[in-house]
Amino acid sequence: MADALLDGGERLVNQLNTRADEGAVRDARRDVADAEARLTAAQVRLTTFRNREGLLDPAKAAVENMELIGNLRGTVANLRAERSQLSSEAPQSPQLAALDSRIAAFERQIAAEQAKMAGAADSLAPKLETYEALALDREYADKALGSARAMLDRSESEARSQRLYLERVVRPNLPTDSSQPKRLLAILTVFASLLILYGTAFLVVAGLKEHNQG
């Protein structure tokens, strides 16, 4: 019976531990799986955008384009200063036409680079907006996955710390032969006591009778 009770207690403890594991830990694992799926989907969308647009990082491309426009504007400014000086020194110089042609060419290039930035359907501005949204979505998904994994670690740690254990200190065994009470000895002792009491009473009564007869 004791073994049966211990076995039943162990099964109950195991059931309680299983329920604890299937509770918070199961939910945390599901959250991790959902976060991983979200991150994977976000990465796929970002990769698809890059392949479709032929841009690894539109933000970096926009910075490079702005730097190029700045350099072109600096060149135009230098050419205009050079033309102004030449025009004041030699108004009829044939180099003025060449400078005007160079300035016009650089200004057309500046306009083309500016069109790449904004204003056209295939400009960087709408692409950059889409890219930033996709990159932000991936960043949020990555943070959510990190939080979900941290929660899973915490849930597993708490489940281990709250786990119940049933330890058998002493195995149950059959009782040994009893030494007390000693029934036969007790019966004999009572019987002997009664005999002694009866003999004593008999002697007392016999003594009284002899005394009365005398």
Buried (B, 14 or more C-beta within 10 A) or exposed (E): EEEEEBEEEEEEBEEEBEEBBEEBBEEBBEBBEEBBEBBEEBBEBBEEBBEEBEBEEBBEBBEEBBEBBEEBBEBBEEBBEBBEEBBEEEEEEEEBEEBEEBBEEBBEBBEEBBEBBEEEEEBBBEBBEBBEEBBEBBEEBBEBBEEBBEBBEEBBEEBEEEEEEEEEEEEEEEEEEEEEEEEEEEEEEEEEEEEEEEEEEEEEEEEEEEEEEE
